[in-house]
Amino acid sequence: MAPVIKSSSMVKNIITPIDYTTFKYLGGTIFKDKNGVYISSLFRRGDCFINNDNNFSNYDNETMWLKINSGLCEYKKISGADPESIELLRPNSFGPGDQELPAVLKDNRNVYYNASVIPGPDTGTLVVDFPYLRDKNNIYCLLSSPEIILGADPETFVAEEPIWMYLAHDKNFIYYRCKKIDGSLGSSFTWIGATKPLSVKEYFKDKNSIYLIKADELDFVYNLYRVVGADPETFELPSKVEVQDKIGLIRI
C-alpha cells in the first residue's frame, strides 16, 4: 500500500501522483514509474531536497516518493520516453560556477537531452563524454542545445579528463568547448601537466604550439590561451606560478 500524502500549504503545483509500486530512482534528479520518465531541476524548489545534496540520492524510496508527490518538487514528464527501456547515460549535475549540466538518456526510440529529444544519434553506438556525445556517425556538442560538430571524426575522437576542461581531439584537430582550435593538430596532442597539484592552470601541446587552460581567479571561468613563442620540443613547466603568470599568452 502506498503511504498517505499529507496536504501542504506550500504545494506549488497540482500533479498526478507517481505510482508507488513501480516508482524507481534512476540518478541525478530523474525517476520513473510505469507511466513515464520524469526529471526535476537541480536547483532547489521549496522543501524538495534533503541535506542540500542537490539530488535525490540520500532519500529512502518512501521518503523520495512522498516528497515528489507532495507537490514540493517541480518536475516534468519526458514526453514520449519509454519507462520500460529507458537508460540513464549521464545524470544531470552541477559544473563549474554552479552551471547545471544536462542529463542524457536513451530508450528504444530516442536519445534525450534532459526532457528534449536529440534528433539523429544512433542509439546502439552512443558514448557520452560530457560535453561530447559520440555515435558511429557524428560528434554532438551538449553545452547548450545539442548540435553536430561538423568535421569531427568519430573513429579517432577522444574526450579528455577532467570534463570541466571540455577538451577533446581527433586525428585532425584539438577541440575546446566543442570548437576546433584553428591551426591545431589533434594527432600530436600531448598533456604536459600543471604547475602544482590541483592547479587551475593546465598545459598541453601539439607539434606546433603550447596551450594553456587557465581559470579566471575572480569568477572561475576557464579560458584557453596559446603560449607565445614557446617551442613544443623543449618547453618545460614553469617552476613557480609567479613565473608562469609572466609568460606571454594569446587568448584563443
C-alpha positions in Angstrom: 0.0 0.0 0.0 1.2 3.5 -0.9 2.0 5.9 2.0 -0.5 8.7 2.7 0.3 12.0 1.1 -0.3 14.8 3.6 -1.6 18.1 2.3 0.6 21.2 2.5 0.1 24.9 2.1 3.5 25.0 0.3 2.2 22.9 -2.7 3.0 24.9 -5.8 1.6 22.6 -8.5 -1.2 20.1 -8.8 0.2 16.8 -10.1 -0.9 13.2 -10.8 0.8 11.1 -8.1 3.7 8.9 -9.2 2.8 5.2 -9.0 4.2 3.9 -5.7 4.6 0.2 -6.7 6.6 1.0 -9.8 8.5 4.1 -8.7 12.2 3.8 -9.4 15.0 6.4 -8.9 17.4 6.5 -11.9 20.0 9.1 -10.8 20.6 12.8 -10.6 17.0 14.2 -10.2 15.5 11.6 -12.6 12.9 8.9 -11.8 10.3 6.8 -13.4 7.1 4.8 -12.8 5.0 2.5 -15.0 3.5 5.6 -16.7 6.6 7.6 -17.7 10.0 9.1 -17.0 10.4 12.4 -15.1 13.1 15.0 -14.4 13.4 17.8 -11.9 15.7 20.7 -12.0 18.8 20.5 -9.8 18.1 23.9 -8.4 16.1 23.6 -5.1 12.4 24.0 -5.1 10.8 24.6 -1.7 11.5 21.6 0.5 12.3 19.2 -2.3 15.9 18.5 -1.3 17.2 16.9 1.9 20.6 17.9 3.4 21.4 20.1 0.4 22.5 17.1 -1.6 21.3 18.6 -4.9 19.7 15.3 -5.9 17.5 12.5 -4.6 20.4 10.1 -3.8 20.0 10.5 0.0 16.3 9.6 0.1 15.0 6.3 1.1 12.4 5.1 -1.5 9.3 6.0 0.5 10.6 9.5 1.5 11.5 10.3 -2.0 8.1 9.2 -3.3 6.3 11.3 -0.6 8.4 14.4 -1.4 7.8 14.2 -5.1 4.0 13.6 -4.7 3.7 16.4 -2.1 4.0 19.0 -4.9 7.1 20.5 -3.3 9.3 19.2 -6.1 8.8 20.8 -9.5 9.3 18.2 -12.3 8.2 17.4 -15.8 7.4 14.2 -17.7 9.8 13.5 -20.5 7.4 13.3 -23.4 7.4 10.0 -25.3 10.1 8.4 -23.1 9.5 4.7 -22.6 9.9 3.7 -18.9 10.5 0.0 -19.8 13.6 0.6 -22.0 14.8 4.0 -20.6 18.6 4.0 -19.7 20.4 6.9 -18.0 23.7 7.5 -19.7 24.6 10.6 -17.7 22.8 12.1 -14.7 22.2 15.9 -14.5 24.8 17.6 -12.2 26.4 20.8 -11.3 29.5 22.0 -13.2 31.9 25.0 -12.9 30.2 28.1 -11.5 27.2 26.0 -10.4 26.2 25.6 -14.1 23.5 22.9 -14.4 24.9 20.2 -16.7 22.3 18.1 -18.5 21.2 14.6 -18.2 21.5 12.3 -21.2 19.1 9.3 -21.5 18.1 6.8 -24.2 15.2 4.4 -24.8 14.4 2.0 -27.7 13.3 5.0 -29.8 15.2 8.2 -28.9 18.1 9.9 -27.2 17.2 12.7 -24.7 18.9 15.8 -23.5 17.1 16.5 -20.2 13.5 16.4 -21.4 14.1 17.1 -25.1 14.8 14.6 -27.9 18.1 14.8 -29.7 17.4 14.0 -33.3 19.6 11.7 -35.2 22.0 9.8 -33.0 22.4 6.0 -33.4 21.2 4.6 -30.1 23.3 1.4 -30.5 26.7 3.1 -30.7 26.3 6.0 -28.2 29.1 7.1 -25.9 28.8 10.1 -23.6 31.9 12.0 -22.5 30.4 15.3 -21.5 30.1 17.8 -23.1 30.5 15.4 -26.1 28.2 12.7 -27.3 29.6 10.3 -29.9 27.9 7.7 -32.2 29.3 5.9 -35.2 28.4 8.8 -37.5 28.9 12.1 -35.6 30.1 14.0 -32.6 27.5 16.1 -30.8 28.1 19.1 -28.5 25.9 19.2 -25.4 26.9 22.5 -23.9 23.7 24.2 -25.0 21.1 22.9 -27.4 22.7 19.7 -28.9 24.4 20.2 -32.2 26.7 18.2 -34.5 30.4 19.3 -34.5 31.0 19.5 -38.3 34.1 17.7 -39.5 34.9 15.9 -36.2 36.0 12.3 -36.8 34.0 9.7 -34.6 36.6 7.0 -35.1 39.5 8.9 -33.6 37.7 11.3 -31.3 38.8 11.3 -27.7 37.4 13.5 -24.9 40.0 14.3 -22.2 39.6 14.2 -18.4 38.7 16.1 -16.3 35.4 17.0 -18.0 35.5 20.6 -16.7 38.2 21.3 -19.3 35.8 20.5 -22.2 38.9 19.4 -24.1 39.0 16.7 -26.9 40.9 15.8 -30.0 40.7 13.6 -33.1 43.2 12.9 -35.9 42.7 16.3 -37.3 42.2 19.0 -34.6 42.0 19.7 -30.9 38.6 20.9 -29.6 37.9 23.2 -26.7 34.3 23.8 -25.6 33.2 22.0 -28.7 35.0 24.3 -31.1 38.1 23.3 -33.0 41.3 25.2 -32.3 42.5 26.7 -35.6 45.9 25.5 -36.5 45.9 22.7 -34.0 47.0 19.1 -34.9 45.0 16.6 -33.0 47.1 13.6 -33.9 50.0 15.1 -31.9 48.0 16.1 -28.8 50.0 15.6 -25.6 49.3 16.6 -22.0 52.2 18.5 -20.3 50.6 19.0 -16.9 50.0 21.5 -14.2 52.4 23.7 -12.2 51.2 22.2 -9.0 48.7 19.6 -7.8 45.0 20.6 -8.2 46.1 23.6 -10.2 43.6 25.5 -12.3 46.3 26.1 -14.9 46.9 23.1 -17.2 49.3 22.9 -20.2 49.0 20.7 -23.3 50.6 20.8 -26.7 50.6 19.6 -30.3 53.7 19.6 -32.6 53.1 23.3 -33.5 52.1 25.1 -30.2 51.9 25.1 -26.4 48.4 25.8 -24.9 47.2 26.7 -21.5 43.8 26.4 -19.9 43.6 28.9 -17.1 40.9 29.8 -14.7 40.0 33.4 -14.0 40.6 33.8 -10.3 37.6 36.0 -9.8 34.7 34.1 -11.4 36.4 30.7 -12.0 35.7 30.8 -15.7 38.2 28.8 -17.8 39.8 30.3 -20.8 42.2 28.9 -23.4 45.5 30.5 -24.4 48.3 29.9 -26.8 51.7 30.4 -25.2 53.6 33.0 -27.3 56.9 31.8 -28.9 57.1 28.5 -26.9 58.9 25.6 -28.6 56.9 22.4 -28.2 60.0 20.2 -28.3 61.9 22.0 -25.5 59.1 23.6 -23.4 59.2 22.7 -19.6 56.6 23.6 -17.0 57.4 26.9 -15.1 58.7 26.0 -11.7 56.6 28.7 -9.9 53.2 30.2 -10.5 54.7 33.7 -10.4 56.9 32.8 -13.3 54.1 31.2 -15.2 52.0 34.4 -15.0 54.7 36.3 -16.8 54.6 34.1 -19.9 53.2 35.8 -22.9 49.7 34.5 -23.7 47.3 34.9 -26.6 43.7 34.1 -25.7 42.1 31.8 -28.3 
